Amino acid sequence: KAGVTQTPRYLIKTRGQQVTLSCSPISGHRSVSWYQQTPGQGLQFLFEYFSETQRNKGNFPGRFSGRQFSNSRSEMNVSTLELGDSALYLCASSLAPGEVGYTFGSGTRLTVV
Amino acid sequence: GQQLNQSPQSMFIQEGEDVSMNCTSSSIFNTWLWYKQDPGEGPVLLIALYKAGELTSNGRLTAQFGITRKDSFLNISASIPSDVGIYFCAGGQYNNNDMRFGAGTRLTVKP
């Protein structure tokens, strides 16, 4: 079965712009989580969605938001981009919350210039 | 930020050698997981541990869930070049997917 698909793979944006990243989970998976990965901070949890509802949120400013659609696909949005937002954004899916050990996508590499 | 201390940060070993890395935490976790990440890709789950004291193997990989539930280790036996990558530990709770990750151990295997 197809894995977790993230688009786009690479993105370059200018400070102040906004960006939307997309994640399609494994077919049948209804829980989607987002992580930010940077060399300095490692993997940090952004948020988790299940049944179109945000269940959990990490310690990120309100510029970071997300949503989930009825088909379980998820998007995350970052507004007013800052240089420090440059990172690999990873999406992971699982059948349901609490099923740890989920599957990651290949990520979207965002560069803010 | 991260709550897990993973060590070592990096390892340079000869092909055929065994490798050991570990993670410790100030918090108790219900699950411990080990992931491997190749360049340009997302982490791939290697082993999941669900019970204190549990010892689980996946081929040449063996991981253990510490009895205090605050630590875990991963061993790789007879390393091969394709073992190169970054290995992450992660601690999780049963009812949410807010896992905490270690900073990673970068493994280099010299042929």
Backbone of each chain as ProteinMPNN parsed JSONL, in Angstrom:
{"seq_chain_A": "KAGVTQTPRYLIKTRGQQVTLSCSPISGHRSVSWYQQTPGQGLQFLFEYFSETQRNKGNFPGRFSGRQFSNSRSEMNVSTLELGDSALYLCASSLAPGEVGYTFGSGTRLTVV", "coords_chain_A": {"N_chain_A": [[0.856, -1.194, 0.0], [0.361, 2.332, -0.531], [2.618, 4.71, 0.921], [2.959, 7.32, 3.393], [2.305, 10.384, 1.982], [3.86, 13.366, 1.216], [3.583, 16.682, 0.113], [4.73, 19.864, -1.133], [7.984, 18.391, -1.92], [10.17, 20.042, -1.676], [10.631, 23.489, -0.885], [10.916, 26.945, -1.303], [10.702, 29.951, 0.338], [9.988, 33.422, 1.006], [10.793, 35.575, 3.721], [8.054, 36.567, 5.749], [6.126, 35.692, 4.03], [3.47, 33.237, 3.548], [2.894, 29.695, 3.96], [1.667, 26.554, 2.789], [1.53, 23.202, 3.573], [1.129, 19.827, 2.529], [-0.298, 16.649, 3.435], [-0.872, 13.299, 2.825], [-2.245, 10.607, 4.356], [-1.484, 7.11, 5.033], [-3.657, 4.841, 3.432], [-6.663, 4.346, 5.128], [-5.62, 5.071, 7.54], [-6.34, 7.289, 10.156], [-5.338, 9.11, 11.868], [-3.228, 11.876, 12.038], [-0.084, 13.301, 12.45], [2.112, 16.069, 12.918], [5.495, 17.106, 12.619], [8.335, 19.161, 13.309], [11.59, 19.291, 12.091], [14.797, 20.208, 12.889], [18.346, 20.912, 12.717], [19.295, 21.974, 15.13], [17.274, 21.735, 17.101], [16.189, 19.245, 16.777], [13.644, 16.708, 16.446], [10.505, 18.009, 16.76], [7.277, 18.06, 18.152], [4.405, 19.203, 16.502], [1.493, 19.254, 15.984], [-1.47, 17.136, 16.326], [-3.95, 15.425, 14.517], [-7.189, 14.032, 14.396], [-10.006, 12.558, 13.04], [-10.765, 15.004, 11.879], [-10.313, 16.8, 13.879], [-8.285, 18.715, 16.027], [-6.274, 17.157, 18.279], [-4.134, 17.402, 19.904], [-1.48, 19.587, 20.72], [1.672, 21.001, 20.108], [4.358, 23.024, 21.471], [4.319, 25.581, 19.879], [4.214, 28.748, 18.152], [1.194, 30.658, 17.36], [1.31, 31.103, 14.674], [1.634, 28.783, 13.389], [-0.467, 26.447, 12.094], [-3.04, 24.013, 11.479], [-5.052, 21.6, 9.696], [-7.506, 19.027, 9.182], [-8.992, 17.003, 6.752], [-12.098, 15.433, 5.678], [-11.361, 13.128, 4.397], [-9.167, 12.346, 5.716], [-6.793, 13.467, 4.889], [-4.297, 15.939, 5.5], [-3.383, 19.329, 6.162], [-0.832, 21.696, 6.841], [-0.224, 25.004, 7.907], [1.868, 27.807, 7.748], [2.153, 31.024, 8.754], [3.353, 34.366, 8.06], [6.213, 33.941, 7.656], [9.352, 33.163, 9.188], [12.971, 33.34, 9.311], [13.885, 31.332, 10.973], [12.047, 29.351, 10.654], [12.827, 27.641, 8.766], [13.184, 24.338, 7.939], [12.834, 20.733, 8.09], [9.729, 19.459, 7.532], [7.78, 17.053, 8.868], [5.32, 14.596, 8.376], [3.225, 12.242, 9.943], [1.403, 9.184, 10.069], [-1.186, 7.201, 11.604], [-3.319, 4.45, 12.493], [-5.097, 5.181, 14.526], [-5.285, 7.555, 17.239], [-2.954, 7.083, 19.891], [-1.977, 4.758, 18.965], [1.007, 4.169, 18.912], [4.173, 4.511, 17.22], [3.99, 5.268, 14.57], [3.854, 5.809, 10.949], [6.114, 7.652, 9.056], [6.168, 10.296, 6.589], [8.21, 11.393, 3.775], [8.789, 13.996, 4.103], [8.714, 17.632, 3.906], [10.959, 19.907, 2.759], [11.505, 23.0, 3.863], [12.708, 26.131, 3.052], [13.43, 29.274, 4.196], [14.055, 32.444, 3.041]], "CA_chain_A": [[0.0, 0.0, 0.0], [1.141, 3.549, -0.616], [2.998, 5.242, 2.221], [2.528, 8.673, 3.685], [2.766, 11.252, 0.896], [3.92, 14.781, 1.546], [3.894, 17.576, -0.999], [5.804, 19.478, -2.034], [9.182, 17.883, -1.256], [11.051, 21.18, -1.411], [9.938, 24.766, -0.996], [11.683, 28.118, -0.891], [9.802, 31.079, 0.542], [10.602, 34.638, 1.512], [10.299, 36.033, 5.029], [6.795, 37.287, 5.723], [5.131, 34.962, 3.255], [2.872, 32.102, 4.222], [3.092, 28.46, 3.224], [0.788, 25.442, 3.125], [2.109, 21.895, 3.27], [0.079, 18.818, 2.453], [0.048, 15.291, 3.848], [-1.883, 12.265, 2.613], [-1.825, 9.469, 5.18], [-1.694, 5.769, 4.506], [-5.07, 4.551, 3.296], [-7.213, 3.725, 6.328], [-5.119, 5.77, 8.733], [-7.155, 8.449, 10.418], [-4.629, 10.039, 12.747], [-2.082, 12.508, 11.382], [0.703, 14.171, 13.328], [3.127, 16.873, 12.232], [6.707, 17.391, 13.366], [9.351, 20.016, 12.704], [12.927, 18.774, 12.372], [15.909, 21.123, 12.616], [19.595, 20.396, 13.299], [19.501, 22.439, 16.5], [16.201, 21.327, 18.027], [15.751, 17.873, 16.546], [12.248, 16.499, 16.071], [9.587, 18.601, 17.723], [5.881, 17.833, 17.833], [3.608, 20.387, 16.182], [0.112, 18.933, 16.358], [-2.04, 15.859, 15.929], [-5.352, 15.5, 14.108], [-7.947, 12.788, 14.265], [-11.41, 12.864, 12.706], [-10.88, 16.427, 11.544], [-10.188, 17.595, 15.1], [-6.944, 18.771, 16.608], [-6.315, 16.501, 19.588], [-2.952, 17.684, 20.691], [-0.704, 20.657, 20.1], [2.974, 21.235, 20.711], [4.649, 24.378, 21.942], [4.67, 26.427, 18.749], [3.356, 29.95, 18.111], [-0.049, 30.563, 16.612], [1.547, 31.181, 13.222], [1.57, 27.408, 12.901], [-1.815, 25.907, 12.23], [-3.272, 22.857, 10.626], [-6.416, 21.103, 9.625], [-7.643, 17.704, 8.586], [-10.201, 16.889, 5.957], [-12.887, 14.228, 5.945], [-10.678, 11.954, 3.854], [-7.994, 12.213, 6.595], [-5.664, 14.283, 4.436], [-4.068, 17.058, 6.418], [-2.53, 20.43, 5.73], [-0.385, 22.623, 7.866], [0.021, 26.335, 7.381], [2.717, 28.691, 8.552], [1.989, 32.39, 8.266], [4.41, 35.324, 8.397], [7.402, 33.098, 7.804], [10.605, 33.7, 9.723], [14.124, 32.547, 8.883], [13.98, 30.17, 11.852], [11.068, 28.323, 10.287], [13.476, 26.729, 7.83], [13.251, 23.027, 8.59], [12.154, 19.618, 7.441], [8.441, 19.242, 8.182], [7.421, 15.653, 8.703], [3.968, 14.179, 8.704], [3.178, 10.815, 10.274], [0.026, 8.738, 10.219], [-1.448, 5.936, 12.272], [-4.729, 4.097, 12.393], [-5.842, 5.982, 15.487], [-4.425, 8.079, 18.303], [-2.6, 6.088, 20.89], [-1.241, 3.695, 18.31], [2.327, 4.75, 18.724], [4.961, 3.823, 16.211], [3.36, 5.522, 13.285], [4.67, 5.86, 9.73], [6.444, 9.003, 8.609], [6.412, 10.617, 5.194], [9.589, 11.805, 3.487], [8.958, 15.36, 4.579], [8.834, 18.804, 3.041], [12.089, 20.739, 3.178], [11.167, 24.417, 3.7], [13.794, 27.089, 3.246], [12.955, 30.654, 4.235], [15.193, 33.331, 2.723]], "C_chain_A": [[0.887, 1.237, 0.0], [1.434, 4.044, 0.786], [2.389, 6.605, 2.436], [3.136, 9.595, 2.63], [2.715, 12.709, 1.326], [4.28, 15.579, 0.31], [3.878, 19.019, -0.535], [6.995, 18.907, -1.265], [10.105, 19.023, -0.844], [10.303, 22.48, -1.689], [10.874, 25.874, -0.536], [10.72, 29.292, -0.817], [10.59, 32.259, 1.109], [9.992, 34.977, 2.872], [9.013, 36.824, 4.87], [5.706, 36.587, 4.921], [4.477, 33.878, 4.117], [3.041, 30.864, 3.344], [2.093, 27.406, 3.705], [1.431, 24.148, 2.66], [1.006, 20.847, 3.36], [0.588, 17.441, 2.84], [-1.126, 14.36, 3.573], [-1.451, 11.025, 3.377], [-1.995, 8.147, 4.435], [-3.195, 5.504, 4.485], [-5.578, 3.819, 4.535], [-6.727, 4.357, 7.614], [-5.896, 7.056, 8.925], [-6.478, 9.478, 11.315], [-3.393, 10.556, 12.036], [-1.392, 13.435, 12.366], [1.753, 14.89, 12.496], [4.289, 17.151, 13.175], [7.59, 18.35, 12.577], [10.715, 19.447, 13.079], [13.973, 19.785, 11.951], [17.168, 20.554, 13.248], [19.751, 20.778, 14.765], [18.506, 21.887, 17.502], [15.745, 19.892, 17.826], [14.3, 17.81, 16.103], [11.342, 17.058, 17.15], [8.148, 18.488, 17.223], [5.145, 19.151, 17.606], [2.156, 20.192, 16.607], [-0.317, 17.587, 15.809], [-3.518, 16.054, 15.602], [-5.942, 14.101, 14.006], [-9.4, 13.163, 14.036], [-11.645, 14.362, 12.59], [-10.748, 17.345, 12.755], [-8.75, 17.569, 15.598], [-7.006, 18.223, 18.029], [-5.189, 16.967, 20.504], [-2.129, 18.733, 19.969], [0.605, 20.83, 20.861], [3.153, 22.694, 21.052], [5.174, 25.247, 20.802], [3.735, 27.633, 18.72], [2.144, 29.74, 17.207], [0.111, 30.706, 15.11], [1.483, 29.795, 12.575], [0.166, 26.876, 13.141], [-1.976, 24.73, 11.286], [-4.744, 22.554, 10.543], [-6.399, 19.726, 8.999], [-8.984, 17.631, 7.898], [-10.898, 15.567, 6.22], [-12.239, 12.973, 5.381], [-9.356, 11.682, 4.576], [-6.754, 12.946, 6.09], [-5.527, 15.502, 5.341], [-3.2, 18.114, 5.749], [-2.039, 21.176, 6.951], [0.009, 23.94, 7.198], [0.946, 27.098, 8.324], [2.584, 30.087, 7.96], [3.172, 33.243, 8.724], [5.725, 34.597, 8.681], [8.607, 33.87, 8.339], [11.743, 32.789, 9.278], [14.228, 31.25, 9.692], [12.972, 29.082, 11.563], [11.645, 27.354, 9.263], [13.711, 25.39, 8.517], [12.694, 21.974, 7.648], [10.866, 19.383, 8.211], [7.971, 17.845, 7.829], [5.994, 15.398, 9.155], [4.027, 12.682, 8.994], [1.727, 10.408, 10.448], [-0.044, 7.416, 10.967], [-2.943, 5.674, 12.177], [-5.583, 4.993, 13.3], [-4.876, 6.541, 16.502], [-4.133, 6.996, 19.328], [-1.917, 4.895, 20.282], [0.136, 4.243, 17.98], [3.11, 3.931, 17.713], [4.385, 4.044, 14.84], [4.375, 5.657, 12.147], [4.871, 7.302, 9.298], [6.465, 9.103, 7.093], [7.857, 11.053, 5.012], [9.851, 13.256, 3.836], [8.921, 16.409, 3.487], [9.963, 19.659, 3.588], [11.748, 22.185, 2.851], [12.386, 25.268, 3.988], [13.214, 28.485, 3.164], [14.156, 31.572, 4.045], [14.8, 34.798, 2.907]], "O_chain_A": [[2.023, 1.197, 0.471], [0.649, 3.849, 1.714], [1.438, 6.999, 1.761], [4.348, 9.582, 2.414], [1.674, 13.218, 1.742], [5.173, 15.2, -0.449], [3.105, 19.375, 0.354], [6.989, 18.95, -0.035], [10.741, 18.972, 0.209], [9.468, 22.564, -2.59], [11.541, 25.753, 0.492], [10.013, 29.593, -1.779], [11.7, 32.106, 1.619], [8.822, 34.696, 3.13], [8.892, 37.652, 3.967], [4.518, 36.85, 5.104], [4.879, 33.64, 5.256], [3.298, 30.969, 2.144], [1.724, 27.374, 4.879], [1.825, 24.015, 1.501], [0.076, 20.965, 4.158], [1.749, 17.104, 2.608], [-2.242, 14.604, 4.034], [-0.403, 10.449, 3.083], [-2.576, 8.092, 3.351], [-3.916, 5.893, 5.404], [-5.011, 2.807, 4.947], [-7.351, 4.198, 8.663], [-6.091, 7.823, 7.982], [-6.986, 10.585, 11.498], [-2.605, 9.78, 11.495], [-2.034, 14.249, 13.03], [2.221, 14.367, 11.484], [4.099, 17.397, 14.366], [7.592, 18.35, 11.346], [10.969, 19.155, 14.247], [14.031, 20.177, 10.785], [17.083, 19.793, 14.212], [20.279, 19.998, 15.558], [18.872, 21.601, 18.643], [14.981, 19.374, 18.641], [13.789, 18.733, 15.47], [11.4, 16.64, 18.307], [7.839, 18.77, 16.066], [5.245, 20.085, 18.402], [1.66, 20.89, 17.491], [0.348, 16.982, 14.968], [-4.24, 16.754, 16.312], [-5.289, 13.143, 13.594], [-9.957, 13.991, 14.757], [-12.604, 14.904, 13.138], [-11.039, 18.538, 12.665], [-8.09, 16.53, 15.588], [-7.711, 18.766, 18.88], [-5.303, 16.922, 21.729], [-2.088, 18.76, 18.739], [0.637, 20.809, 22.092], [2.227, 23.497, 20.938], [6.352, 25.603, 20.78], [2.604, 27.56, 19.201], [2.076, 28.798, 16.417], [-0.829, 30.462, 14.353], [1.3, 29.668, 11.364], [-0.319, 26.864, 14.273], [-1.144, 24.493, 10.41], [-5.569, 23.164, 11.223], [-5.422, 19.312, 8.375], [-9.986, 18.137, 8.402], [-10.36, 14.691, 6.898], [-12.534, 11.868, 5.835], [-8.534, 10.892, 4.112], [-5.759, 13.033, 6.81], [-6.509, 16.02, 5.871], [-2.385, 17.809, 4.878], [-2.734, 21.276, 7.963], [0.509, 23.965, 6.073], [0.806, 27.031, 9.545], [2.876, 30.294, 6.782], [3.893, 32.884, 9.655], [6.26, 34.638, 9.788], [8.845, 35.03, 8.004], [11.528, 31.632, 8.918], [14.609, 30.205, 9.163], [13.028, 28.006, 12.157], [11.012, 26.352, 8.933], [14.364, 25.325, 9.559], [12.165, 22.271, 6.577], [10.903, 19.134, 9.416], [7.789, 17.501, 6.661], [5.535, 15.915, 10.173], [4.788, 11.947, 8.364], [0.91, 11.197, 10.922], [0.899, 6.625, 10.966], [-3.726, 6.558, 11.829], [-6.637, 5.489, 12.902], [-3.753, 6.051, 16.619], [-4.956, 6.118, 19.59], [-1.33, 4.089, 21.004], [0.375, 4.724, 16.873], [2.748, 2.798, 17.396], [4.3, 3.116, 14.035], [5.586, 5.622, 12.363], [3.917, 8.072, 9.191], [6.742, 8.126, 6.398], [8.633, 11.082, 5.967], [11.0, 13.697, 3.864], [9.075, 16.109, 2.303], [9.928, 20.085, 4.742], [11.706, 22.558, 1.679], [13.016, 25.14, 5.038], [12.576, 28.841, 2.173], [15.14, 31.495, 4.781], [15.621, 35.689, 2.688]]}, "seq_chain_B": "GQQLNQSPQSMFIQEGEDVSMNCTSSSIFNTWLWYKQDPGEGPVLLIALYKAGELTSNGRLTAQFGITRKDSFLNISASIPSDVGIYFCAGGQYNNNDMRFGAGTRLTVKP", "coords_chain_B": {"N_chain_B": [[10.828, 21.631, 23.869], [13.222, 18.893, 23.63], [12.941, 15.997, 25.715], [14.403, 13.807, 26.088], [17.523, 12.224, 26.542], [19.895, 11.289, 24.415], [22.506, 9.098, 23.612], [25.544, 7.76, 22.127], [26.255, 10.967, 20.487], [27.352, 10.669, 17.993], [28.84, 8.042, 16.057], [31.615, 6.266, 14.869], [32.363, 3.484, 13.223], [33.838, 0.266, 12.436], [33.001, -1.861, 9.734], [31.219, -4.766, 10.624], [31.535, -4.562, 13.316], [29.919, -4.354, 16.57], [27.25, -2.245, 17.76], [26.139, 0.105, 20.148], [23.627, 2.102, 21.566], [21.916, 4.546, 23.592], [19.064, 5.821, 25.413], [17.889, 8.149, 27.769], [15.561, 9.397, 30.167], [13.877, 11.95, 32.051], [11.328, 11.572, 32.52], [8.641, 9.209, 32.812], [7.804, 6.788, 30.411], [5.286, 5.109, 28.487], [5.734, 3.711, 26.218], [8.537, 2.829, 24.208], [10.356, 3.707, 21.37], [12.318, 2.992, 18.489], [13.802, 4.604, 15.791], [15.063, 4.868, 12.438], [16.7, 7.153, 10.331], [17.292, 7.962, 7.047], [19.29, 10.021, 4.837], [17.434, 12.77, 3.599], [15.01, 11.534, 3.888], [12.059, 10.461, 5.741], [11.876, 9.377, 9.214], [12.104, 5.878, 9.882], [10.346, 3.321, 11.436], [11.939, 1.057, 13.58], [11.948, -0.657, 15.862], [9.494, -1.29, 18.331], [8.627, -0.894, 21.7], [6.724, -1.992, 24.426], [6.476, -2.654, 27.067], [7.799, -2.501, 30.338], [11.056, -3.712, 30.831], [10.947, -5.292, 28.618], [12.456, -7.046, 25.953], [13.321, -6.866, 22.67], [13.829, -8.104, 19.378], [14.866, -7.379, 16.024], [15.891, -8.725, 13.417], [19.261, -7.997, 13.063], [19.078, -6.143, 15.013], [18.516, -5.211, 18.374], [16.515, -4.213, 21.048], [15.819, -2.743, 24.238], [13.452, -2.101, 26.786], [13.78, -0.169, 29.512], [13.6, -1.138, 32.988], [12.856, 0.829, 34.744], [11.319, 2.387, 33.232], [12.312, 4.685, 32.218], [14.333, 4.628, 30.451], [16.049, 3.314, 27.537], [17.705, 1.039, 25.344], [19.497, 0.464, 22.26], [20.867, -2.051, 20.326], [23.039, -2.906, 17.682], [24.112, -5.55, 15.873], [27.041, -6.882, 14.287], [27.624, -4.832, 12.236], [26.801, -3.332, 9.053], [27.492, -1.618, 5.926], [25.052, -0.399, 5.076], [23.796, 0.248, 7.389], [24.329, 2.781, 8.023], [23.279, 5.995, 9.051], [20.903, 8.075, 10.814], [19.911, 7.413, 14.055], [17.084, 7.433, 16.028], [15.658, 7.661, 19.26], [12.456, 7.375, 20.796], [9.985, 8.406, 23.061], [6.798, 7.543, 24.213], [3.29, 8.025, 24.999], [0.304, 6.167, 25.812], [-2.162, 7.27, 24.996], [-1.959, 9.396, 23.286], [-0.382, 10.915, 20.449], [1.821, 12.443, 20.887], [4.838, 12.169, 20.786], [8.086, 12.155, 22.251], [11.287, 12.911, 21.129], [14.667, 11.741, 20.983], [17.851, 13.378, 20.393], [19.191, 12.07, 18.454], [21.48, 9.623, 17.087], [24.208, 9.638, 15.11], [25.318, 7.383, 12.864], [28.192, 6.066, 11.41], [29.565, 3.786, 9.21], [32.453, 2.207, 8.42], [33.742, 0.589, 5.599]], "CA_chain_B": [[12.084, 20.986, 23.516], [13.324, 17.452, 23.842], [13.063, 15.548, 27.084], [15.194, 12.596, 26.079], [18.96, 12.349, 26.341], [20.347, 10.151, 23.608], [23.956, 9.074, 23.455], [26.341, 8.946, 21.833], [25.751, 11.803, 19.397], [27.821, 10.087, 16.737], [29.705, 6.867, 16.186], [32.336, 5.857, 13.661], [32.764, 2.11, 13.51], [34.271, -0.558, 11.328], [32.037, -2.879, 9.341], [31.344, -6.003, 11.386], [31.506, -4.276, 14.756], [28.619, -4.164, 17.197], [26.975, -0.854, 18.121], [25.156, 0.259, 21.218], [23.237, 3.485, 21.854], [20.857, 4.523, 24.592], [18.262, 7.008, 25.686], [17.38, 8.263, 29.127], [14.572, 10.453, 30.313], [13.465, 12.282, 33.419], [9.912, 11.208, 32.585], [8.284, 7.814, 32.537], [7.049, 6.587, 29.18], [4.612, 3.823, 28.344], [6.316, 3.04, 25.065], [9.798, 3.325, 23.672], [10.493, 3.32, 19.966], [13.574, 3.335, 17.83], [13.649, 4.918, 14.376], [16.266, 5.181, 11.657], [16.432, 8.122, 9.279], [18.286, 8.108, 5.971], [19.29, 11.398, 4.323], [16.356, 13.163, 2.709], [13.817, 10.726, 4.098], [11.52, 10.499, 7.084], [12.29, 8.256, 10.069], [11.422, 4.596, 9.694], [10.281, 2.592, 12.702], [12.724, -0.176, 13.639], [11.469, -1.503, 16.956], [8.598, -0.663, 19.301], [8.634, -1.59, 22.987], [5.495, -1.592, 25.098], [6.415, -3.102, 28.451], [9.057, -2.376, 31.066], [11.846, -4.936, 30.844], [10.809, -6.008, 27.345], [13.619, -7.131, 25.063], [12.776, -7.224, 21.361], [14.803, -8.126, 18.29], [14.425, -7.241, 14.639], [17.108, -9.049, 12.684], [20.484, -7.727, 13.833], [18.793, -5.093, 15.99], [17.888, -5.602, 19.628], [16.239, -3.055, 21.884], [15.228, -3.069, 25.523], [12.688, -1.11, 27.532], [14.319, -0.224, 30.859], [12.603, -1.473, 34.006], [12.381, 2.062, 35.391], [10.525, 3.04, 32.171], [12.919, 5.971, 31.9], [15.462, 4.465, 29.552], [15.992, 2.249, 26.55], [18.912, 0.963, 24.531], [19.428, -0.238, 20.974], [22.113, -2.676, 19.888], [23.124, -3.408, 16.31], [25.229, -6.497, 15.819], [27.69, -7.131, 12.988], [27.187, -3.718, 11.395], [27.08, -3.334, 7.618], [27.458, -0.234, 5.419], [23.699, 0.164, 4.959], [23.338, 0.677, 8.708], [24.621, 4.211, 8.134], [22.093, 6.841, 9.154], [20.683, 8.656, 12.142], [18.994, 6.607, 14.842], [16.367, 8.218, 17.028], [14.761, 7.018, 20.206], [11.26, 8.171, 21.051], [9.157, 7.934, 24.171], [5.409, 7.894, 23.96], [2.225, 7.646, 25.915], [-0.683, 5.353, 25.114], [-3.378, 7.905, 24.504], [-1.742, 10.486, 22.348], [0.756, 10.715, 19.568], [2.836, 13.451, 21.162], [6.054, 11.488, 21.188], [9.288, 12.96, 22.458], [12.397, 12.276, 20.431], [16.041, 12.064, 21.304], [18.526, 14.21, 19.385], [19.696, 11.199, 17.399], [22.858, 9.126, 17.041], [24.632, 9.516, 13.718], [26.195, 6.211, 12.73], [28.982, 5.908, 10.196], [30.192, 2.464, 9.159], [33.541, 2.18, 7.438], [33.888, -0.76, 5.033]], "C_chain_B": [[12.098, 19.518, 23.859], [13.478, 17.131, 25.312], [13.932, 14.31, 27.186], [16.659, 12.916, 25.815], [19.447, 11.111, 25.621], [21.853, 10.232, 23.445], [24.397, 7.752, 22.831], [25.722, 9.767, 20.711], [26.146, 11.238, 18.057], [28.759, 8.924, 17.028], [30.34, 6.572, 14.829], [32.875, 4.453, 13.927], [33.179, 1.404, 12.23], [33.166, -1.559, 11.02], [32.29, -4.164, 10.131], [31.302, -5.793, 12.893], [30.057, -4.18, 15.261], [28.485, -2.714, 17.672], [25.959, -0.832, 19.252], [24.881, 1.729, 21.454], [22.092, 3.453, 22.854], [20.19, 5.871, 24.755], [17.829, 6.988, 27.131], [16.455, 9.458, 29.204], [14.318, 10.735, 31.776], [12.002, 11.888, 33.621], [9.734, 9.72, 32.322], [7.49, 7.756, 31.244], [6.412, 5.209, 29.17], [5.156, 3.013, 27.19], [7.658, 3.672, 24.738], [9.916, 2.828, 22.241], [11.849, 3.743, 19.462], [13.325, 3.48, 16.335], [15.022, 5.093, 13.738], [15.87, 6.137, 10.54], [17.593, 8.181, 8.304], [18.214, 9.532, 5.429], [18.134, 11.666, 3.372], [15.068, 12.378, 2.869], [13.281, 10.931, 5.507], [12.008, 9.316, 7.892], [11.45, 7.017, 9.788], [11.479, 3.825, 11.006], [11.049, 1.286, 12.611], [12.122, -1.136, 14.652], [10.568, -0.682, 17.867], [8.546, -1.534, 20.556], [7.478, -1.068, 23.824], [5.46, -1.93, 26.589], [7.78, -2.988, 29.108], [9.757, -3.727, 31.133], [11.818, -5.69, 29.528], [12.088, -5.922, 26.528], [13.118, -7.643, 23.724], [13.854, -7.148, 20.296], [14.124, -7.981, 16.943], [15.658, -7.466, 13.779], [18.332, -8.837, 13.554], [20.281, -6.664, 14.912], [18.106, -5.687, 17.209], [17.694, -4.355, 20.465], [15.596, -3.521, 23.181], [14.561, -1.858, 26.143], [13.157, -1.216, 28.97], [13.232, -0.456, 31.905], [12.09, -0.249, 34.752], [11.427, 2.837, 34.485], [11.073, 4.413, 31.804], [14.105, 5.826, 30.955], [15.256, 3.286, 28.615], [17.33, 2.202, 25.834], [18.627, 0.193, 23.247], [20.807, -0.786, 20.667], [21.978, -3.107, 18.44], [24.328, -4.331, 16.262], [25.751, -6.614, 14.392], [27.292, -6.078, 11.96], [27.63, -3.875, 9.941], [26.949, -1.902, 7.102], [26.065, 0.385, 5.36], [23.092, 0.525, 6.319], [23.586, 2.17, 8.93], [23.325, 5.012, 8.16], [22.013, 7.449, 10.528], [19.614, 7.842, 12.848], [18.383, 7.477, 15.939], [15.621, 7.294, 17.989], [13.558, 7.94, 20.38], [10.494, 7.539, 22.203], [7.731, 8.406, 23.95], [4.47, 7.455, 25.067], [1.164, 6.902, 25.128], [-1.741, 6.175, 24.402], [-3.162, 9.133, 23.632], [-0.498, 10.201, 21.541], [1.828, 11.767, 19.751], [4.086, 12.77, 21.679], [7.178, 12.492, 21.358], [10.464, 12.192, 21.863], [13.733, 12.663, 21.044], [16.662, 12.852, 20.165], [19.129, 13.371, 18.269], [21.141, 10.794, 17.592], [23.2, 8.915, 15.583], [25.666, 8.406, 13.619], [26.881, 6.196, 11.373], [29.685, 4.561, 10.261], [31.219, 2.461, 8.049], [33.722, 0.759, 6.92], [35.265, -1.349, 5.327]], "O_chain_B": [[11.101, 18.966, 24.325], [14.075, 17.899, 26.067], [14.169, 13.818, 28.289], [16.99, 13.759, 24.982], [19.409, 10.009, 26.168], [22.407, 11.297, 23.175], [23.716, 6.738, 22.98], [24.777, 9.322, 20.059], [25.384, 11.31, 17.094], [29.376, 8.839, 18.09], [29.684, 6.624, 13.789], [33.752, 4.272, 14.772], [32.917, 1.861, 11.118], [32.482, -2.044, 11.921], [33.434, -4.593, 10.287], [31.063, -6.731, 13.654], [29.119, -3.96, 14.495], [29.48, -2.045, 17.948], [25.04, -1.65, 19.3], [25.817, 2.525, 21.535], [21.378, 2.456, 22.956], [20.683, 6.903, 24.301], [17.449, 5.945, 27.662], [16.552, 10.4, 28.417], [14.515, 9.874, 32.634], [11.501, 11.871, 34.745], [10.57, 9.072, 31.693], [6.607, 8.581, 31.012], [6.929, 4.265, 29.765], [5.057, 1.786, 27.175], [7.886, 4.862, 24.954], [9.613, 1.673, 21.942], [12.445, 4.71, 19.935], [12.727, 2.613, 15.697], [16.003, 5.419, 14.407], [14.842, 5.959, 9.888], [18.736, 8.42, 8.693], [17.177, 10.184, 5.551], [17.883, 10.888, 2.452], [14.137, 12.535, 2.078], [13.958, 11.501, 6.363], [12.504, 8.344, 7.323], [10.257, 7.1, 9.498], [12.543, 3.696, 11.612], [10.845, 0.499, 11.686], [11.824, -2.287, 14.333], [10.847, 0.485, 18.139], [8.436, -2.757, 20.473], [7.269, 0.141, 23.927], [4.528, -1.542, 27.293], [8.797, -3.336, 28.508], [9.145, -4.747, 31.448], [12.588, -6.632, 29.339], [12.714, -4.868, 26.426], [12.553, -8.734, 23.648], [14.69, -6.245, 20.305], [12.981, -8.393, 16.745], [16.38, -6.525, 13.45], [18.445, -9.409, 14.638], [21.216, -6.328, 15.64], [17.233, -6.548, 17.094], [18.602, -3.532, 20.583], [14.92, -4.549, 23.225], [15.05, -0.734, 26.033], [12.956, -2.253, 29.601], [12.09, -0.028, 31.734], [11.005, -0.287, 35.332], [10.807, 3.813, 34.907], [10.391, 5.21, 31.16], [14.808, 6.801, 30.69], [14.431, 2.403, 28.847], [18.014, 3.22, 25.729], [17.686, -0.595, 23.149], [21.801, -0.063, 20.741], [20.935, -3.61, 18.023], [25.444, -3.92, 16.581], [25.005, -6.464, 13.424], [26.692, -6.399, 10.934], [28.672, -4.458, 9.642], [26.355, -1.059, 7.774], [25.921, 1.588, 5.577], [21.983, 1.056, 6.378], [23.109, 2.749, 9.907], [22.396, 4.745, 7.396], [22.952, 7.348, 11.318], [18.537, 7.611, 12.3], [19.092, 8.163, 16.676], [15.036, 6.288, 17.587], [13.645, 9.144, 20.137], [10.371, 6.318, 22.306], [7.5, 9.544, 23.543], [4.804, 6.645, 25.932], [1.125, 6.995, 23.901], [-2.173, 5.809, 23.309], [-4.119, 9.826, 23.287], [0.327, 9.361, 21.902], [2.66, 11.965, 18.866], [4.36, 12.791, 22.879], [7.216, 13.532, 20.701], [10.611, 10.987, 22.07], [13.904, 13.769, 21.556], [16.067, 12.98, 19.095], [19.537, 13.912, 17.241], [21.93, 11.528, 18.186], [22.567, 8.114, 14.896], [26.743, 8.48, 14.21], [26.236, 6.3, 10.33], [30.327, 4.238, 11.26], [30.895, 2.684, 6.883], [33.844, -0.177, 7.71], [35.553, -2.476, 4.924]]}, "name": "protein", "num_of_chains": 2, "seq": "KAGVTQTPRYLIKTRGQQVTLSCSPISGHRSVSWYQQTPGQGLQFLFEYFSETQRNKGNFPGRFSGRQFSNSRSEMNVSTLELGDSALYLCASSLAPGEVGYTFGSGTRLTVVGQQLNQSPQSMFIQEGEDVSMNCTSSSIFNTWLWYKQDPGEGPVLLIALYKAGELTSNGRLTAQFGITRKDSFLNISASIPSDVGIYFCAGGQYNNNDMRFGAGTRLTVKP"}
